[in-house]
Amino acid sequence: MRTKLLFLLLLASVSLQAQTVLMKEEPKLYNLQRPTYGPNMMHYTHLYLSYGMFVSPTEGEGVDIDHTKSFSLDLGWRYKMKLNKYFAIGSDIHFCKNIFDIKQNAAKQLFNSILHKEELLKQNKIGMDVFFRINVGRRGNSVGKFMDIALYGDYITKSTHLYVDQVDVVAANYYAEERKTIYSTLAYVKNMEYGLKMRLGVGHWVLHANYRLSDLFTTDFKQNELDVELPRLSVGLQIGLHQ
């Protein structure tokens, strides 16, 4: 009897040692951590493309633009940091190209009074902005609806004055019907620009407005040549390249 009892106790001891106590296992760390990167998480980045048209009038007498042919193109990379359910802050860096199509009419005085077949002022820019975002409504893990208010600053890497003239091939002894003239690194165009931006977005699609506070032309040019300004306000459409 005693031998059987000892045998049973030995079996019970081996069985208990072989069991795994689940309550003592350490839970995996990833089961407790909430993701911090995503459209509606703490951090998020994405690319964007935008197109804008200049809608405000020119300032001063002696210049006007063709608003249907004047535009801006942007390619940028944006970072957003979520503060809470309703607010976020962020910044972006962008590359921008502005094209102003100068109207050729009797009132034209900018650059000179000579009329051309086509005349353009082009700008290549690199810059950044900082923004404050107000989120609206529920969004899950998506960008959702929002409004951005931003300050921006740009450096003009290249400014170009271009015009095209019709050529009388026979009289001028040319082998082309058009002659293109290009002036670059323009001393009368400022190399810095700053202003305000506003964006209204729903998911990928964003309506944007940019207002330039700084002058495009230098003070010396405006005092000694022609006191004018090209349009300051542009509006357009932006698409966010994100999930």
C-alpha positions in Angstrom: 0.0 0.0 0.0 2.8 2.4 0.9 4.6 1.5 -2.3 1.5 2.4 -4.4 1.1 5.7 -2.6 4.7 6.7 -3.2 4.3 5.7 -6.9 1.2 7.9 -7.3 2.9 10.9 -5.6 5.9 10.5 -7.9 3.6 10.5 -11.1 1.8 13.6 -9.8 5.0 15.5 -9.2 6.3 14.7 -12.8 2.9 15.8 -14.2 3.0 19.1 -12.4 6.5 19.9 -13.5 5.7 19.2 -17.1 2.7 21.7 -17.2 3.3 25.2 -18.5 1.9 28.0 -16.3 0.4 30.4 -18.9 -0.2 33.2 -16.4 3.5 33.6 -15.9 4.3 34.2 -19.6 5.4 37.7 -20.5 2.9 39.3 -23.0 4.5 40.3 -26.3 5.4 44.0 -26.4 3.8 44.6 -29.8 0.4 43.6 -28.3 0.5 46.7 -26.1 2.0 49.4 -28.3 -0.3 51.5 -30.5 1.1 52.4 -34.0 2.5 55.9 -34.2 2.8 56.2 -38.0 -0.2 56.6 -40.3 -2.6 59.1 -41.8 -4.4 59.7 -38.5 -1.5 58.7 -36.1 1.1 60.8 -34.3 3.4 61.1 -37.4 2.8 60.9 -41.1 4.5 62.0 -44.3 3.5 62.0 -48.0 4.2 63.5 -51.4 1.8 65.9 -53.1 1.2 67.6 -56.5 -0.6 70.8 -57.1 -1.7 73.1 -59.9 -2.7 76.8 -59.4 -4.0 79.7 -61.5 -3.3 83.3 -60.7 -6.6 85.0 -60.1 -5.9 88.5 -58.7 -5.3 91.5 -61.0 -1.9 93.0 -61.6 -0.9 96.1 -59.6 0.0 99.4 -61.3 -0.2 100.5 -64.9 1.8 99.1 -67.7 1.4 95.3 -67.4 -1.4 92.7 -67.5 -1.3 88.9 -67.8 -3.3 86.3 -69.6 -4.8 84.5 -66.6 -5.8 81.5 -68.7 -2.1 80.8 -69.6 -0.5 81.8 -66.3 -0.1 79.1 -63.7 2.0 77.5 -61.0 3.1 73.8 -60.5 4.2 72.3 -57.2 5.8 69.0 -56.1 6.2 68.7 -52.4 6.8 66.4 -49.4 4.7 67.0 -46.3 5.1 66.0 -42.6 2.3 66.1 -40.1 2.4 65.7 -36.4 -0.9 65.0 -34.6 -1.5 67.0 -31.4 -4.9 65.6 -30.5 -8.2 64.6 -32.0 -8.8 68.1 -33.5 -5.4 69.7 -34.1 -2.1 69.0 -35.9 1.0 70.9 -36.9 3.5 70.2 -39.7 5.7 71.5 -42.5 6.6 70.7 -46.0 9.4 71.3 -48.6 8.4 72.0 -52.2 9.7 72.7 -55.7 7.6 75.2 -57.6 7.5 76.7 -61.1 5.6 79.9 -61.8 4.8 81.1 -65.4 3.3 84.5 -66.1 2.1 85.1 -69.6 2.4 88.8 -70.3 -0.4 90.3 -72.4 0.8 92.0 -75.6 -1.2 95.2 -76.0 -0.8 98.9 -76.3 -0.7 99.4 -72.6 2.3 97.1 -72.1 5.3 98.8 -70.5 6.9 96.0 -68.4 10.4 95.2 -69.7 9.7 97.5 -72.7 6.8 98.6 -75.0 7.8 96.3 -77.8 5.0 93.8 -78.7 6.0 90.2 -79.2 4.2 87.0 -80.4 4.6 85.6 -76.9 6.3 86.9 -73.7 6.7 85.0 -70.4 8.3 85.5 -67.0 9.2 82.2 -65.4 10.4 81.4 -61.9 11.9 78.2 -60.5 11.6 78.1 -56.7 12.4 75.8 -53.7 10.9 76.5 -50.3 9.1 75.3 -47.3 6.0 76.1 -45.2 4.8 75.5 -41.6 1.2 74.9 -41.0 -1.5 74.5 -38.3 -4.2 72.0 -39.1 -7.8 71.8 -37.9 -9.4 68.3 -38.3 -13.1 68.0 -38.9 -15.3 65.0 -38.3 -14.4 61.3 -37.8 -11.7 59.8 -40.1 -10.5 56.5 -38.7 -6.9 55.9 -39.8 -7.3 58.3 -42.8 -6.5 61.9 -43.5 -10.2 62.9 -43.5 -11.4 66.5 -43.7 -9.2 69.3 -42.6 -8.2 73.0 -42.9 -4.6 74.2 -43.0 -3.3 77.7 -42.3 0.3 78.1 -43.3 3.3 80.5 -43.6 5.7 79.9 -46.5 9.1 81.1 -47.7 10.6 80.4 -51.1 14.0 80.9 -52.6 13.9 81.7 -56.4 16.7 79.6 -57.9 16.1 80.9 -61.4 14.1 83.7 -63.0 13.8 83.9 -66.8 12.4 86.5 -69.2 11.5 84.9 -72.5 9.9 86.3 -75.7 9.1 85.0 -79.1 9.0 87.1 -82.3 7.6 86.3 -85.7 10.3 86.5 -88.4 10.0 87.2 -92.1 12.0 84.3 -93.4 12.8 85.9 -96.8 13.6 89.4 -95.7 15.7 88.4 -92.6 17.4 85.5 -94.5 16.5 83.2 -91.6 15.7 79.5 -91.8 13.0 79.7 -89.1 9.8 81.6 -88.8 10.2 82.4 -85.1 13.0 83.8 -83.0 13.2 83.1 -79.3 15.1 85.4 -76.9 15.9 84.4 -73.3 17.3 86.5 -70.4 18.0 84.7 -67.2 19.2 85.5 -63.7 17.2 88.7 -63.7 18.6 91.4 -61.4 15.3 93.2 -61.1 13.4 90.1 -59.7 13.9 89.4 -56.0 15.4 86.0 -55.0 13.2 85.6 -51.9 9.5 85.3 -51.5 7.1 84.8 -48.6 3.4 84.7 -47.9 0.3 82.9 -46.6 -1.4 79.6 -47.6 -4.8 78.1 -46.9 -5.9 74.5 -47.7 -9.3 72.8 -47.5 -9.0 69.0 -47.9 -11.1 65.9 -48.1 -8.9 62.8 -48.3 -6.6 63.0 -51.3 -8.2 66.2 -52.7 -7.3 69.7 -51.5 -8.4 73.1 -52.6 -5.6 75.6 -51.9 -5.0 79.4 -52.1 -1.6 81.1 -51.9 -1.1 84.8 -51.3 2.3 86.4 -51.8 3.0 89.1 -49.3 6.4 90.1 -50.6 7.1 92.0 -53.8 8.2 90.2 -56.9 10.3 93.1 -58.3 13.1 94.9 -56.5 12.7 98.3 -54.9 15.3 99.8 -57.3 13.3 98.5 -60.3 10.0 99.8 -59.0 11.5 103.3 -58.2 13.4 103.8 -61.3 11.7 101.7 -64.0 8.1 100.7 -63.5 6.1 100.5 -60.2 4.0 97.3 -61.0 3.4 93.9 -59.4 2.2 90.7 -61.0 -0.7 88.8 -59.3 -0.2 87.9 -55.7 -3.1 85.4 -55.3 -3.3 81.9 -56.9 -5.9 79.2 -56.3 -6.0 75.6 -57.4 -6.2 71.9 -56.8 -3.8 69.7 -54.9 -3.7 65.9 -54.7 -2.1 64.1 -51.8 -0.1 61.0 -52.8 -1.0 58.9 -49.7 -3.0 55.8 -48.7 
